[in-house]
Amino acid sequence: MPVGELLLSALFQVIFDRLAPHGELLNFVRQLGGGVDSELKKWKNTLMMIQAVLSDAEEKQLTDQAVKIWLDNLRDLAYDVEDNLDVFATSALEHKLIADHDHEASTSKVQRLLPVAFFRCFNRYTVKFNHSMRSSVKDITGRLEELCKQRIELGLQLTPGGASSNTAAQRRPPSSSVPTERTVFGRHQDKAKILEMVSANSPSGHANIAVIPIVGMGGIGKTTLAREVYNDKEVETFKFDIKAWVCVSEDFDVLSISRAILESITYSSCDLKALNEVQVQLKKAVDGKKIFLVLDDVWNEDYGLWEDLKAPLMGAAPNSKIVVTTRHSHVASTMEPIQQYNLRCLSDEDCWSLFMMHAFVSRDLTAQQISDLFRDKVVGKCRGLPLAAKALGGLLRSKRHDAWDEILNSKILDLPQRNGILPALSLSYHYLPSHLKRCFSYCAIFPKDYDFEEKELVFLWMAEGIIQESRNNKKQPEVLGREYFHDLLSRSILQPSSSNNSKFVMHDLVHDLAQLVSGQTSFRWEEANKSISSVQKSRHFSYDCSVNDGNSMLEVMHEVQHLRTFLPVSISSSGVYESISSSGVYDKNDLVFSNLLSKCRKLRVLSLSRSYITELPKGSMSGWKHLRYLNLSHTWIRNLPKSTCSLINLQILLLRGCYYLLKLPSKMRKLINLRHLDITGAYLIKEMPFGMKELKNLQALSNFIVGTGTRSSGLKDLKSLTFLSGELCISRLENVTISREASEEILYENQNLEALSLQWGSQFDISRNEDKEELVLGMLKPCTNIKKLTINGYGGKRFPSWIGDPSYSKMEVLILENCENCTYLPSTVLWSSSLKMLEIHNCKNLQHLVDENNLQLESLRITSCDSLTFIARRKLPSSLKRLEIENCENLQHLVYGEEDATSSSVTLKRLGIRRCPELTSLSPGIRLPEALEQLYIWDCQKLESIPDGLHNVQRIDIQRCPSLVSLAERGLPITISSVRIWSCEKLEALPNDLHKLNSLEHLYLQRCPSIVRFPEEGFPNNLVELKIRGVDVKMYKAAIQWGLHRLTSLRRLWIEGCDDDEAECFPDEEMRMMLPTSLCFLNIIGFRNLKKLSSKGFQSLTSLEFLWIDDCPNLKSFPEVGLPSSILWLNIWSCPMLEKEYKRDTGKEWSKIATIPRVCIDGKFVGGKMNSENS
């Protein structure tokens, strides 16, 4: 199905919007004179005539090469038109800036009244501009006229309104409930889940009929899954009175669908023509009956149409169900479902099975034909998409073996049209709104498997001009961009990344479609033909900087002068592509910048992130008038050239991690279109340049640095930046001069700020003025929409009343750092009902924290507050779920005073205490909260006991508490899954009834020499990990005698010898020691007298994969029959006698370990089947 026409139409629409009759651009062109405005109007009229024949051209290009060339030339011309219009728009903006400057500087009333006279002033620049632009306009007019003439010569026919003439051909064939697959692979769990939803009772208060949408990309198997559910025998047990299947497709005609449902129910044709008649009959047919209806392939997002269709079905019996398949989650939301089911791709194994069923059903197979390489190619090409596996299998089924490689090395969308994949995927593109078509096609610049962030892609769309503000829509481009992004996500065109929850990716076949749509406009160096002809018309370029050959790139791209995007990407350590701005790979070829980019005067996106550049060529920036996006993050650049300030179209400037950047350009204020400035990590910048208040479009500013001189911007400049949103940091607040800054609220008008960080210097000396800092903090009162507030280095003793004020009902996070003079928290904070997370760090004089029980905190973290002796009186806040305390030198109790009777209501789930040397108890007589699930206590030298009451604890981790003598004397709860006890020298016994803890899987006992008694009933049999190190010899021997082989689930074992242990063999044959056969990992440590490993003890370890032997100085031989063949890695440390005997190739015992893939001795790879290069 042709798709280029749709993209061209979207591009034409942008041009038409620019050429609006009363728009700013045409008004400016009229001022230039010379008839240029008439030429531009002629452009619009000619393009509208051409647009009318686009559909016919798309049809004929499939068989007529001349038409295809005509379309390619038209697309190239459309981009040139857009570039030229951008030149006019940029020039208009420059003229306006100069006129505004003259207007402000003028003292003449006449000059003030006539700023437009500037446009009549033909200085040297204006004359030169007019001449060059007239020449360019004339060239484009000629090309347009020629293409318009050629349309007639090519016999292209008019299609009214430019509508597509092949809509019927684009539609998917209708579906039915009859199964088409002998076997369905990989959908057993999906079907079980849908069946569970179909059988479930609808929630009380819900309509009688419930909707269950199955959502997923085209070709993923939604219809197949719906068939499986529809025809499953279990559905019969749900006692539906009526079952019906209707294929809806793109045209959501209520009359047609209602008639189709009626015919499916009655098994007879319906000749009624009026909607009312049909729906009356449908209502009679379903009233009071429990129905099960499948609506396949629904595209409608119109809520009103859905309500009209649903109306006659509302009289159905309770617990009736409608299963809907759709590609679009917005469609699902329109139907108000109980729950949406998102269908995922098949696993590699299931995808391979499906392919095999269609490819080799009647063919004899040989091992050569079904090699691992062949399987990997097939699975990699299909990427879990059932339609692709079925189509590829069917294609190979009819081909000779010698043609397979050619097919597998082709893109699936390049295969014969009859495979059905392109039409299925193209439908998703065809029904995109026009503004999303260019968004989608731009994504072709990325390599496959590229993980991108939402903000990153929105920035690129903005820079390309795809996101346009309209007169009717006052939303900011960032907001529109996010809506575009989530629209593509909801349509399954973009998908969440499986490797990074915060990123997104395109399925390979959707990426192929994007490349098909974009044609030659997007050029990836690694994938393209690398010839001059293939790049001359390219507008967007990206390359893998980790493998780039700069010289050959320069050779091929020397002719590329229309480039808009230059975007290096790299492959992360996980093998996934990512933006170079987030990777650690450096581009070492400076020739690309100096010789190539200097010629690309139409660049809109330029990324040099992580390049080895220390400066930009002087004057280079002045030629990039169109540049909207500049990323210099993580470069070694020290200064930005003055010409940077001539980039009046620049919207996004990213300088993150520029650790050597000394300052920002002094005339930054000229960048009036700048919307995002990120200087995170540019620590050498001391101030913001003068005039930041002029950047009135600024949406995001990572750090506003307060300077000391008159050439820097002050706090008052922030008052003019009312569009700032998201996060804002204001640093070096100690430099604020009160006489210079009026005592007024600076930030209160910034309604879009969500997170605010206020930072003073870390140096507390006599230059700091407490009263001044209190006044400054009062001036920085943010808007009431703030959600997170951080105050760092504040030198005042008191906090202003606005902190914790009830009007800040959205503030959930408060972080106080390095506030040395602070002795208490303001009472408003303690009474705040919105605050959920409170962090206090390095507030040395803070004496007490929670005197009230009104806090609604869920998380409290305190570090390095040396004056604190307790956290709360009587009890912790009942809402608290997480409490972390660290490095509080004088903390003695968590809770002070007599325990409140309501302490059982505390919902604390995680308690962590680290490095609190004076902590003696959690509280006199305290019982730990019943909800507690995780308990961590480290380095508390005076803590003597852990109280009982561990009712629901799942994990205990106690380390380096030398005074601890008892741990949960009444026993641990049955919910416990992990116990780690380390360096508790006085702990005398393990908790009682250890063997009854059926949930315990991880048990670590390390450096606890006072534990001499082994539990009478031993360890629980369900242990998965066990570590026994540094325990008394009696404890050790008792554990051996009890029998570790009884731990049939144990997979990982660390075991350390004792000083008094004289065993020379491991496992100890004299003690009849045996190890669990389930072991995968074994670490043997510190057996000083050990001489050999037992043949009998190791021969049963058939699952062992990792064997580590450490500090066994007398060990000199392995089992006579060798180690288990299952071992993949042998690691030996501090075993000098082994090293000689098992020296590679020459050692007497080398043959016993030669077949192990990886062998390391004292950290060095010494051999095995894996060579050192692979290692």
N, C-alpha and C positions, 0 to 999 in steps of 0.2 A: 504493500500500500504506500503510495507516495506521501511524503511528509514534509518535503522542503517548502511547499507552497504555504503551509501553516506558519513556518518560521518567518518566511518573507513577509507574510501579511502582518505578523506581529511587529516586524522591523519597520514596515511601511507606516503602521499606526503611530509609532514613536515619531517618525518624520512629520506626519500630518499634524501631530500635536505641537511640534516645534513651529510649524508654519501656520499656526492659528492666525486669522486675519488681524486681530487686535493684540497679538502677543508682543512681548518686549523685543523679541528678536527682529520681527519685521519692522517695528517702530524704529529700531536702531538703523536697520539697513536703509530705510527711507531717508534718514538723516545723511547717510553717505552720498546719496544721489547717484546719478549715472545709470539709472534704470535697473540696478541690481535687484531691487524688490520685485520688479516685474518678472525678471528671470526666475526668481525663487517661486513666484506664484505659478509660473509655467512648469517648474519642476513638479509641483504638487498636482497640477492637472494631468501632466503626462504620466506620473506614477499611478494616478487613479485609473487612467485608461489601461495601463499595463496590468494593474491589479485585477481588473475584470477578466483577464484571460489566463490568470495563473492556474486555475483548476484544469483547464484544457491543456496547458503546457505540461503540467505534472503527469497527466495521462499519457501524452505523446512522447515524453522524454524516455519512456521505457523502451520504445521501438525506434525512436528518431534521435540519432546522435546530435544532429544540428540543434534540436530543441533543447537537449541537455546542456549543450555549450551556451545557448542563449540564456538559460536559467542560471548557470554559473556566473556568467558575465553580469546578469542582473543583480545577483546577490552581492557581487563585488562592488558594483556601482552603488547599491543601496548603502553599504558601509561608507563609501567615499562621500556620499551625500550627507550622511550623518556626521562624518568628521568635519566637513566643510561648515555645516551649520554650527558645530561646536566652536569652530574658529570665530565665526561671527559672534556667537554668544560670549566667548571669552573676551573678544575685543570690545564688545559693548560694556562688559563689566569693567574692563580697564578704563575705558572712557568715563564711566560713571564715577569710579574711584577718584580719578583726577579732577573731575568736575566738582565732586563733593569736597575734595581737599581745597580747591580754589575758592569754593564757596565759603568754607570755614575761615580760610586765611584772609579773605578779602575784607577791606574796610570801606569799600565803596558800595553805597546803596544801589547804584545802577548795576554793578557786577553781581550783587546779591540777587537782584531781580532777574538777571539774564544768564544763569548758569548754562542754559542750553546753547548759548552762543559758542560754547567750546566746540560743539560738533561742527560748526562752520569754519573752524580754524584748521586749515589744511597744512599742518606742519609736515616736516620731512617724513616722520613715521606714518602719518595718515596717508600721505600720497603714496608711499611705498606699499602700505597695506592695501589701499584701494586698487593699485595696479596688479599686485599679485593675486588678490582675491577675484578681481574681474577676470583675470586669465584662467583661474581655477573654475570659476562659475561658467565661463564660456566653454571650457573643456567638458564639464559635466553635462551642460545643456546639449552639446553635440552628441555625447554618448547616449543620453536619454532619447534624443530624437532618432538616432540610429537604431536603438533597441525597439523603439516604438514602430519604426518602419519595418524592422525585421519581423515583428509579430504578425504583420499582414502577409509578408512574403512566406512565412512559415505556416500560414493558414490557421493561426490560433483563433479559436472561436470565443465569443463573449459569453460569460456565465453571469447571469443577473446577480448583482450584489457581491460578486466574487465568491459565491457559495460553491462548495465542493460538489462536483457532479457524480462522484463515486461513493456517496454515502452508503448506498446499499451494499456495495462491494466491501465496505469497511466493517460492516456488521458481522458479528460472530454468528455462525450457524446456530439455529435453535437447539436446545438440549431437551432430553426427556429423562424419565426416571428409570429407563431400561439400562442395566449395567453394560458398559462397553469394555470392561477389563476382566480378563479371566481371574486375575489376582491383583489385589491392591496392596502395595507394600508401604510399610512405615506409618500407617494411619490408625493402628489399633488403639493407641491411647487417645488420639484425637476423637475417634468415633465413640469411645467409651465416655469421654467427657461430654460430647454433644448429647448422647443418649441419656446421660445423667441429668442434663439440663432439660431435655424434652420430658423426662418422667417426673421432674420435681414439681411440687405444688407451687403455684404462683404466690408471691408475698401477699399478705392481707392488705386490703385496700387497693390492690392492683386490678387492672382491667381483666376481664375473663380470658382474653387472648393475649399471650405473651410472645414477644419477638426475640429470636435468637440469631444474631448476625454472625456469619462466618466471613472474616475479613482477611484479604491477602492479595498479593500482586497477581497479575495475569499469568496463567499457566502453572500456578502453584498447586492446583488440585482442589479448589473449593467445590466445584460441581461434583467431582468424583466422591468427595467426602459426604456431601449432601445425599448423593445416591446411596452410599453405603448405609447411612443412617435411615433413609427412607425405606430401604428394602430389608433392613435387619429384622429378624424374627422377633426380637425383643420388643419392637414397636407394637406388635400385636398384643402383647400383654398389657400395654398402656390403655387399652380399650378406647381407642379413638373411633368415633362413629363415621367420620369422613376423612379420607386422605386424598390430597390433590397435589399435582405438580404443575407449575406454570413457569415457562421461560419468559422473562420480562424484557431483557436487553435494554438498549439505550433509549428507545422511545417509550416514555412512561405515559401511555394513553390510558386514562382511567376506564373509559368505555371498553377498549379492547381487552384490557387485563381482567376487568370484571367479567366480561363475556367468556374469556379463556378459563377463569376459575369455575364459572357456572358449568361450562362444557366438560371440564375435568371432573367435576363432582357428579354430574348427571349422566356422563358418558353418551351425550347426544349433542348434536349441533344446535346452535342458537341463532335464529334469524332476526332477532329483535335489533332495532337500529338505535333506539333512544336509551340514553344512560339510565333514566328513571326506570324504564321497563326492565332493563337487565338487572339493576340493583335490587328492585323489588323481588324479582324471582330468586336472586341470590340470597337475599335476606330470608325468604321463606325456606330455602334449602338448608340453611345452616342454623336457624334459630333453635336454641335449646340443645344443639348437638355439639359434642366434643370433636373439634376438627384439628387435623394436622396438615398444614399447608407449607409447601416449599415454593418460594419465589426466587428463581435462579437468575443471576446476573443483573442485579438492580443498580442503576446509575442515578436515580432521581434524588435530588437534595431539597426539593420543594416540599416543605412541611404540609402546605395546604393540599397538594395533590395526594400525599400519603393519607391525610385525614379523610379525603373524599373516597379513596379506595377502601379504607378500613371500615367506613361507616356501616355497610350491610353485614359486616362480620362481627360487630360488637355484641350481637345477641347470641353468640355461640356460648356453649356451656363452659363453666370454669375449667381452668387448666388446659385450654386449647393453646396450640403452639403454632407459630409461623417461623420457619427457618429461612433466612435470607442470605444469599451469597452476594458479596459485593467487593470491589477493590478499594472502596473509599470508606474510611471510618466516619466521615461526616454523614454519609448516607445512613450508616448504622445509627448514628446519634439522632438523626431526624425521626427514626422510628421508635425512639424511647425504649430501648431494649432493657431487659433485666440485667443482662451481662453480655459483653461482646467477646467473641472468641477469635483471637488472632492466629491464623494458620502460618506455621513456619515451614521452611524448606525441609526436604528429606535429608536424612543422614547419608553419608557417602555409601554405606553398605546397602541401604534401601534403594538409593538412586542407581547403584550398579545392578542390583537385582532386577529393577524395572527395565533398565537398558537391555540386560541379557534376555529377558522374556521376549522383547520385541526384535532383537537382533539375531538371535541364534536358536529360535524355536525348533528349527528342523535341520540344523547344520551340525555336522560332527566337528568337535573342537579339538585342537591340539594345544599342548603346553606353550608352544611358540606363539600361537595366535592369542592366547589369553595370558600374556605376560603381565607382570606388575606395572611395567611402563605403560602398556596399553590401557590397563585399568585406570591408572592415575590420570592419563590423558582424558579418558571418557568422563570420569568423575569431576575432574577439574573444569572441563568444558560445560558440563551441565549445572554444576554448582547447586545441586539439590533441587532443581526445578523439574518436576515430573514431566511437563510438556516437552522440555528439551531432551530428557532421557528417552522418551517415547519417540520423538521425531528423529533423533540421531540413530536410535536403534533401528527404526524402520528404514532409514536411508542406507545404513551399512548392510542391512539384510539383503538388499538388492544389488550390492556392489561386490566386485571381485576383491580379493584380499589385497592385491597390489594398489588398490585405490584408497585404502583405508587411511593411510598416513596423510595423503593430500586433504582428505575430508577433515580429519582430526586437527590438522594444522590450519584450517580455515576458521574464520569467525562463523558462528552459527547463523548469524543474520545474513551472511554471504552465500549460504547454501540455497538450493533451489526453493522457490517461493512456496511450493506445495507442502513444505514441512509444517506450515501453520504457525510457526513461532512468531515471525514478524507481524502478521496481522493481529495475533493475540496481544502482543506488547504494544503495537502501534495504536491500538484503540485507546489505551491509557493516555498516550500523547495527544491523539486526535481530539479528545474531549477535555483537554486542559484549557482553561481560560487563556486568552492571548498573552496576558502579562506573565503567565507561568511558562510559556513555551520557550522564551529566551532564557529564563532562569534555568530551565532544564538543559537546554542545548549548551549553555556555558559550562556545565559540569563535565563536558567531554574533555576539557583541558586536563582533568585529573587522570592519573593512571588507575587501573583497576586495583581494587583492594585498598584504595586510599581512604584513610580515616580522617574526617574533617569535623571541625567544631561548627556549631550553628553560627556563631558570631563571625567566624572566618569567612564562611560562604556569603553571608549577608553583606559583609564589607566589600567583597569582590563584586557582588551584584550592584551595590551602590556605585562603586567606582566605574563600572562599565556603563552606568546610566540606565540599567534595566529597571530599577526602582524609581519611578517618577512620581513626584507629588502632583496631584491634580487640584484644580480649583474647587472641586466638589468634595475633596477628601483632604482634611487638614492634618491627617496623621503624619508623624515624622517618618522619614525613610526607614529608620531602624525598626520602627513598629510595623510598617508595611512589610519590610523584609522578613521579620519574624513570622508574620502571618503567611507570607509566601512559602517560607520554609516549612512551616507546620502543615500547610495545605499539601505540599508535595509529600510530606511524611504521612499524612492521613490517607493519601492515595496509593501508598506502598511503593512510590517511586524512589523515595529515600527510606532507609531502614536504620534502626539503631545498630551500632557496631557490636559485634560479639566479643571483641577484645578490649573495648573501652566503653564503659557505661555513659561517659560524657560526650562521646563522639558518634558519628554517623557514617554510613557507607552506601554505595549503590551496588545492587546485584550486577554481576558481570554482564548479563544479557541486557539489562536496562542501560548499562554503560555503553554497550555496543550500539544500542538504539540512539543514545545521545550523540555518539560519534557519527552515526549515519545521518542524523538530523543536521548536525553542525557542518558536515561536509569538510571542505578544506579550510574553514575559518579557524579551526582549532588544530594545533600542530604539536604533537608530542615527539620529541627528538628520538626516543628509543623505539617508537612504534612506526614512525613514518618512513617514507621511501628515501628520505635524505637526498632529495634532488632539488635543484633550483625551481623547477616547474611546480613541485608539490608545495612549496612554501611561499611563492610570490604573492599569493592571495591570502595568506594566513594573517589572522588578526590576534590570535591568542597562542602563546608559546609556553611550554613547560618542559623541563628535562630533569632527569635524575642526576643530581650534582655529584653523587658518589662515584659515578662511572663516566662522567662527561669527558669527551675528547674536545677540548676547547678549540684546537686548530681546525679540525674538520667541521666543527659547528660554525666557526667564522667563515670558512670557505663556502659553505652551503647557504648561510643566512645573510651573506653580504648584501643581497638584493632586497632583503625584507625591510621596507621602510614604512609600512603601514601597521606595524605591530602595536597592539593596544595593551597586551598583557605579557609580562615576563615574570614567570613564576617557577623558581627552582623548588623541587621536592626531593625527598630522600626516603630511604627504607630504614625503618627503625630496627632495633636489635631483635624484635620479634618477627621480622620479615614482612611487616606491614608498612605500606607507604604512609608517610605523614608529611605535613608541611615542614619545610626546612627550618621554619621559625621555632619549631618545637623539637627538632632533632639535634644531634650532636655532630653533624657532618659539615665540613667546611669546603667551600668552593675555592680552589687554589689558582684559578685561571683569571688573572686580572685583565687579560686581553679581551675577554667577553665584554667587560664594562667599557674599557677605553676605546675599543675599535668598533664595537657593534652597537651598544646602547646609545652612544652619542649620535648615531644616525637615526634612531627611532624617535622622531619628533612627535608622534601621535600616541605615545605611551599614556595609558590611564592607570595601569597597575605595574609597579616595579618593586620587586622584592630582591634585596641583596643580603638578606638575613644570614648570619653566620659566615659571611665572606671574610677573607683576610684583607680587609681594606682599612686603612687608617685615615683616609680622607677621600672626598669626592673631588673630581677635577674642577678647578675654578671656572665658573661661568657655565658649567654643564647643565645646571638646573634651569637656567633661564630659557632654554629651548623646549622644556617639557611643560608647555602651557596647559596641556590637557590633563596632566597628571592629577589623579584623585587619591591614589593609594601609594604610600611610600613606606616600605618596611626595611629598616636598617638594624633591626634587633640583633643583639649578640655579635655585633661587629666591633672592631678595635678603633672605630672612628673617634677622633678627639674633638673635632669641631665640624659644624655644618657650615657650608659656604654661605655667604650673604645672599647669593642668588636663590637660595631656598625660599626666601621671602617673596620671590616673584611668582611663586606657584599659587596663583589666586584661586585655582579650582581645587586645590588640595583639601581633601576631606578627612583622610586618615593618615596620621603620622605615628609610626610605631618605632620606639627607641628603647624597648625593653631590654634590659641586660647590657646596655652600652656603658660598661664600667669605666671606660676611659674618657667618656664625653665630659668636657669641662663646663660647657655652657650652651644655652640655646641662643639662636641668632637674636640680635638686639631688636630687629624689626619684625618679630613674630606677629605683631598686631596687624600686619598687612595680609595675613592668611585668613581673610574674613570668612571663608567657607569651611574652615577647619572644624570638624565635628568630634574627632577622637584624637587625643594626645596621650600616649602611654610612655612614661619615662621611668617605669618601675625598675629599680636596680641601678639607675644612673646616679650613683651616690656622690659623684664629684660636682654635680650641679649645685650651686650655692643659692641661687635665687631665680625667680621668674622675671623675664625681661619686662621692661616698661610697656604699659599699654595692653595688658592681657584683657582688660575690660572690653576691648574692641572685638574680641572673638566671640561675638554674641550668639553664634550658632553652635558653640562648643557643647557637646552632649556628654562627653566622658573625659575626665581629667584624672589621671592616676595620682598625681601629687602636685599640690600647689606649695611651692617652697618660698617662704617669706624671707626677703633679703634685708640688707641694712642700709643701702644707699638710695638716692633719689632716682637712680636709673633702673630700679627694680619695681615690680608691681607690689602693691600692698593689699591687705585684707579687703579694702574697700572695692578693689577690682572684682572680687568674687560676687559682690552684690549685683553686678551687671550680667553675670553668667547664669541667668535664670533657667536655662534649659539643661543644666548639669543633672545627670541622672546616674543611677547605679551607685558605685562606690567612689568616694572622694577622700583623699588624705591631704591634710594641711600640716606641713612640717616646719621646723625651725621657728615655732611660735615665740620663742624667747626673744626673737628679733623685732617683735611688734613694738612700735613706738606709739604710746597712747595719744600723744599730741598730734601725731600724724593721722591716726585712725579715729574717726568719730565714734563715740560710745553709742553705737547703734547695732541692731541685730543684722548681722551680715548675711546669714544663710536662710533666714526664715522663709523667704520667697521661693526657694528651690524645692518645689513640691515633688519632684521626681527622685530626689536623693533617697536611697534606701540604706546605705551604710556610710558612716562618717568616722574617720580616724583623725584625732587631734594629737599632734606630737610636739613636745618641747625637747630641748637638748638633754642629753644624759648627764651633763656636768652640773652638779649642784655646788655653787660657790656664792661668794658675796655679791656677785653681779646679778643674781636672781632676786626678783622683787615679788614677794608673795602676794601683796595687794594687787599689783599690776596683773599678775597671772590669773588671779580670781576674776578681775574685771574682763580680761581677754576671754576667758572661758564663758563668762556671761554673755559677751557679744556674739559668741559662736553658737547660739541657740539655734538648732536646726528646725526644719519643718516637722510637724507632728506625724508625718508619714514614715519617719525613720524607723528602721527595723534593727539596726546594729550600731552600737556606739563604742568606740575604743578611745581611751584617754591614756596617753603615754608620756611620762616625764613631767607631769603637772606638779608645780611647786607650791601651790596654795594649800592651806590647811582645811578650807571649807569648799564644798561644792555648791554651785548655784542651785536655786530652787527648781529650775526646769528639769534637772536630772531626776527622773522618777516621777515627774508630775503626771497625774491621771490622764491629761490630754494626750500623752504619748502612749496611746493604747496599743500601738503596733510594735513598740520596741520590745524585742524578745531577747536580745543579746547585749550585755554590758561587759566590757573588758577594761580593767584598770591595771596599768603597768607602770612600775617605777615612780609611783606617787609617794615619795619619801616622807612628806610632811603630813600625809593623811593618817589620822588616828581613828576615824570611824567612818562608816558609810552614812550618807544622808538618810534621814528617816523616810523620805519619800520613796527611796529605793526599796527599803524594807517593807513598805506597804504596797508596792507595785503589784498589780494583778496580772500584768502582761508579761513581765520578765520571766523568761524560761531558762536562760543560761547566764551565769555569772562567773567570770574569771578574774582573779586578783593575783598579780604577779609582782614580786619584789617590792612590796609596800612594807618597808621595815618597821614602821611605827604603828601599823594597824594593830589595835589592842583587842578588839572584840568585833564579832561579825553579826551574828543573828541573835538579837534579844527578843525579837518578835516571832510569832508563829504564823504571820500572815503572808509570808512569801509564797509565791506559786512556782518557785524554781523547780526545774526538772534536772538541771545539771549545774554543779558547783565545783570549780577547780581553783585551788589555792596553792601557790608556790612561793617559797622564799619570803614568808611573812614572819620574821623572827620574833615579834612581840606578841604574837597570838599564843594563848595558852589553852584555849578551847574554841570550838566552832559554834556551838549553840547551847542555850540554857534549856535544861529539862528534856528537850527532844529536838530532832531534826525536822525541817519542814515536811509536812505529810506528803507533798507532791514530789519530793526529791527522788529522782531515779538513778542519778549518777553522782558520786562524790569522789574527787581526786585531790589528795593532799601530798605535797612534796616539799622537802627542804625547809620545814618550819622547825627551827632549832629548839624552841621552847614550848612547843605544843605538848601538853600533858594528857588531855582528854579530848575526845570528840564532843561529848556532851557533858556539861557541868551541872551539878545539882542533882536533886532527887529525880529519878526517872518518872516521867509523866505516864499516867495510866493508859493514855491513848497511843503509846509508842508503837503498838501493833499495827496502827493504821498507816505508818510510814511505808511508802512504796519503793524504797531504795532497792535497786537491782544490782548496782555495781559499786563496790567500795574499794578504793585503792589508796594505800598510805605508803609513802616512800621517804626514806632518810629523815625521820623525825626522832632524833636520839633521846629525847626526854619523855616520849610517850610511854606511859606505864600501863595504861588500860584504856579501853575504848570509852568507858565511863564506869563510875562506881555502881555496880549492880545492873549495868545495862544488859538488856537482851537484844541481840541483833534483830533487825526487822525481818519479819517472816517472808517478805517478798525477795530478800537478797538472793541473787543468783551467782555473783562473781565476787570473790574476796581476794585482794592482793595486798600483802604487807611485806615490805622489803626494808632492810637496814634500820630497824627500830630496836636499838640495843637494850633498852630497859623493859620492853614489853614482855610480860611474864605468862600471859594466858590469852587464849581466844575463848570467849564465852560460848555457852550453849545457845541453842535457838536457831541453828542453821537448818531451818525447815526445808528450804527449797534451793539450797546452794547447789550449783552445778560445777563450779570450778573454784579451787583453793590453790593459791600460790603464795607460799611463805618462804622468804629467803633472808639469810643473814640476820636472824633474830636470836642472838646467843643466850638471852635470858629466858627464852620461852621454855616452859616446863610441861605445859599441857595444851592439848588441842582437842576441843570438843569431847570432853570426857564421857558424855552420854552417847557418843557415837555420831557418825555422819549420816545425812539423810540419804534415802534411796535414790534421790535425783542426781547425786554427785556423779560427774563423768570424768573429772580430772583432778588429781591431787599432786601438787609439786611441793616438796619440803627440801630445803637446801640450806646447809650450814646453820642448823639450829642445834648447837652443841649440847644443850641441857635437856632437850626433849627426850623423855624417857620411854615413851610408848606410843604406838600407833593407836588410833581410835578403835574402840571395840566393834565387834561384828563386821569386820572388814569384808569377810567372805560373802556377806548378804547383799553387798552393794552391786546389784546386777547391771547398773548403768555405768559403773566405773570402767573406763577404757584406758586411761592414762595414769600411771603411778610412777612418780620419780622420788627416790629417797637418796639424798646425796649429802655427805659430810654431816651425818647425825650419829656420832659415835656412842651416845648414851642409850640409844635404842638397842637393847640387848635381847629383848623378848620378841620372838616371832609369833604373830597371831596364831592361836591354837588351831583354828580352822583354815589357816592359810589365806591365799589371795583369791579374789573372785575369778571364776573361770573365763569371764568375758574380757579380760584385759587384752588390749591391742598393743600397748607400749608399756615397757617396764624398764626402769633404770635403777640399779642398785650399785651405789658407789660410796666408798668411805664409811661403811657401817661396821659395827663390831663383828669380830669373827664368829661369835656365837649366833648372831643374827644371820650372818651369811650362811653358815653351815646348816642352820635350821631351815633356811629357805631351800637349800639344795636337797636336804633330806626329805622335805615335804614333797618335792618333785615338781620342777618347773615344767616338765613335759605335760603336766595336767592342764596347762594354760593353752588350750587347743585353738584359741583365736589370736594368740600372740604373733605379731608380725615384726616388731622391732624390740630388740633387747640390748641394753647396755649393762655390762656386768664388770665390776672391778674387784680384783683380788685384795686380800687383807694382809697386813704386815705379818701376822702369825700363821698365815696359810702356807703350808709346805707342799701343796699339790704340784706335781711335775707334769701332769697331763690334763688337758682340757678337751672335752668335759671330763671331770675327775672320775676315772674308772673305778678307783677304790671305793668311792662313795656311791657308785652306780648312778652317777649323774647323767641325765638325759635332757635334751633340749626339745622344745616343741617342733614338730615337723612343719608347722605353718610359718616358721620364721622366714622373713625376706631380708632383714637387716640384722647384723650381729656385730657388736663392738666389744672387743675383749681388751681390758685395760689393767695395767699395773699388776700382773701376775709375775712377781719377781723371780720365782723359782720354776716357772713354767719352761719345759724343755720341748714338748711336742704336742701336736693336736691329735686327738684320738680318731682313729679310722672308724671305729664303731660309732662314736658320737656324731660324726659328720656325715656318715653315709646315708642317714635318714633325712637330711636337710635338703630335700629335692626342690624346695621353693626359694632357697637362699640366693639372693642376687647381689648383696653388698656385704663384704666382710672387711672390717677394720680391726687392726691389731695395733695396740699402742703400749709402749713402755713395758715390754717383756724382754729384758736384756739377755736372758738365757735361752730363749726359744730358738731352735735351730732346725726343726723339721715339721713338715706338714704331714697329713695322713699318707700312709704308704700307697694307698690306692688313689691318691690325689684328692683334690677338693671337689665338691659337687659341681657337675657340669653346668648347672644353672647360674653360677656366679658370673656377674657382668663386670664387677669392679672389686679389685683387691687393693686395699690401702694399708701400708705398713709404716709405722712411725717408731723410732727409737728401739729397734730390734736389730742390733749390729750383727749378730750371728746369722740371722736370716739373710742379710744383705749379701754376704759372701756366697752362701750356698745357692742363692737364687739369682745370681747375676745373669743378665741376659745372655743366652747362647753358651756361655762358658761355665756357668755354675752347675754343680753336680745335680741339683734338684730343679733346674730351670724347666725341664720337660713337664713337671707337675703343674705349672701355672702358665705354660706357653699358650694355651688355648683360651685363656681368659681375655676378654676384649680390652680391658683397661687395668694395668698394674702400675701402681705408684709406690715409691719408697721414699720416705722423708720429703714428701711434697713434689718429687720429680717423677715424671712419666718415664718408665724404664722399659715398657714393651707390652707384649700381648698381641692379640689380633688387630687391635686398633693402632695404626701408625701415629707417630707423633704429630704429623700435620693435622690429621683428623682430630686428635686430642685437643 
